[in-house]
Amino acid sequence: MESHLAQVVRTGRRGAAEFSRGYRRVAPGVLRASVGVVYLWFGVLKFLPGASPAEDLATRCMSLLTFDLVPPGVSRPLLALMEVAIGAGLVTGLLLRVVLAVFFVHMAGVFATLVLLPDDVWVHGIPPVPTLEGQYILKNVVLIAACLTVATRREDRPAPDAAPEAAPAPAFGHLADAGPLVEHRSLTS
C-alpha cells in the first residue's frame, strides 16, 4: 500500500508536468505581455517630469545620439511616447513586427548609454563595476531575451517538445497572423 506522502508527491509531479505543458503553449504571449506592461509603466513615468529615475540619463543620451538636435524638453516626451507605444503594441500584439523593430532600436539607444556616458554608468576599475544606473541598463538584457523569444516563436506550430498528437491553439491568435520576424526551424525538422 502506497503511503500518503508518496501519493501527494506523485500527484504533485503530475500537476507540475501538466502546468509545464500548458505554460509552454502560452509562454511567448506571457513574455510579450509582461514586457509590454513594463514598457507601458516606465513610459508613463517619463510623461511625468521627475518621476522616472532614468529620465535624466535617457534625455542626455538622446541629446548625444542626435547631436543636440533634440533638446531634453522634447526628448523626454518623445521617449515616453515611444515606450508607451512599444508597451501597448506588446500588450495587444498589434503591429507586432513593427513594435519589435522599434523595441530593438530603442534597446540599441539604451545600451549606447554604457559607452556614451561611462562616468554615469560605470565605477572605473578592474573589473569595471556598473553603478545603479548601469545596473538599470544592464537588466534590459532580460527584456531583449524575452522579445527575441517572441520575435522568433512560431505561434501556429506547437513547441518542439509539445505532444505531437495535437497542435495547441495559439493563446494569442493575432500573433499567429503576424508570423515570426525570423523563421524558426528546429534541428529535428
N, C-alpha and C positions, 0 to 999 in steps of 0.2 A: 504494500500500500504506500502511495506517494505522500510525503509529508506536506503539510500546509505551506511551508516555506518553498518547497520545490514547485508547487502549483502556482504560487504567486510569482516566482522567478520565471517560469515558463510563460505565464500569461503576460508578464511584463515584456519579455523578449518578443512575443508575438505582436503586442501593441506597438513596441518600438519599431519593429520591421514594417508594420502596416503604416505607421506615421511616416517613416522614411520614404516608402514607396509613394505615398500621396504627396509628400512635400516636394520630392524631386520634380513632380509634374508642375508645380506652381512656383518653384524657387526663382526662375528668371523674372517672373512677374512681381514677386515679393521684393527681389533686389531692385528692380526698376522703380517700384512704387516707394520703397524706403529711401532710396537716393533722391527721388523726386520730393519727398516730404522734407528732407534735409535741405535741399536747394530752395524750396519754397520758403522755409523758415529763415534761412540765412539771407535770402534775397529780400524778404520783407523787412528784416532788421536794417538792411542798408538804406531803405527808404526813410528810416528814422535817424536823423543825424545824431551821432554819438552812441547809438545802440549796438552797433556791431564792433566787436573787438578787432576785427580785421580791416575795418574801414580805412584807416589812415594808410596802412601798408598797401592795401589794394589800390587806392587812388594814387599814391606815389608811384607805384609800379606802372599803372596805366599811363601816367604822365610820361614816364621814361619810355615806355613802349611806343607812345605816339609822338615822341619828340616834343612834348609840351603843347601839342596841338589841341589836346583835350584837357581842359583845366579840371582840378579836383571837384569843383562845384557841379560840373557836368558829368564827370566820370562816375561819381558815386551813384546818382540815379540811373545812369546807363548800365552800370554793373548790377544794380538792384533789379532793373527790368530784365536783363539777360538771365540772371539767376532765377527770377520768378518764372520766366518763360521756359527755361530748362526744366525747372521743377514741375510746372504744370504739364509740360509735354511728357515728362517721365511718368507722372501720376496717371494721366489719362491715356497715354500711349499714342496720342495723336501726333502725326508728322514725326514719327519716331526716328527715322533716318536723319532728318534734318536736325532734330533735337540732339541726337547723339553726336552728330558732327559739330554742332555748336558747343556741346559739353566738352569734347576733346580739344577744341580750340581754346575754350576757357581754361581748361586744365593746363595747357601749354603756357598761357599767361600767368597762371597761378605759380607754376614751377619756375618760371622766369625770375620770379622774385628771389629765389635762392641764389641766383647769380647777380641780378641787378642791384639788390640791396643786402649784400652779405653782412654788413655790420649790424643789421636788424635781425637777422635770422640765424646767425652762427656765433658761437663763442669760439674765438680763434684759439687754436692749439692743436695738439696732435693726440688723438684724432679730433677733428672739429666736432663740436657738440651743438646741436640745434638749441636755440633759445625757445621760449614758449611759443613765440610767433613762428619760428621754424618748425616746431613740432605740429603746430596748427596746419601748416602747409603740407608737411610730410604725411600726415594722416590721410591725405587725399589719395594716396596710393590705393587704399581700400576702395574708395569710390570709383577709381579708374578700373580696378579689377572687377567690381560689380557691373559697371557699364560695358566692359569688354565681354563679360558673360552674356549680358542682354543682347549686345550687338551681334554676337556670333551664334546665338542659340536659334535653332530652327523650331518654332512653336508647332509646326504642322507635322513633326515627327516625334516619336517617343524618345525619351532619353536613352542613351546607348544601353543602360542596364535595366531598362523597363521590361516588363513582361512582353514577350513577342506576340502573344495571342491577341492583344487588343491595344491599339494605339490610344493614348489618353486624349480626350478632347482638350483643346487649348484652354487654359484657365483664363486667358485674356485674348479673346478671339481677334481683336483688332491687331494684335501683334502678328498673328498668322498671315494676315493680309499684307503687312508691311514687308515681310521677308527679312532675311538677315542682311547685315551690312557686309559680312564675309561669309562665304559658303562654308558650311560645316560638314566635314567628312570625317567619319571615324575610321580608325585603322582596320576595322573589321568589314567595312563595306566595299 
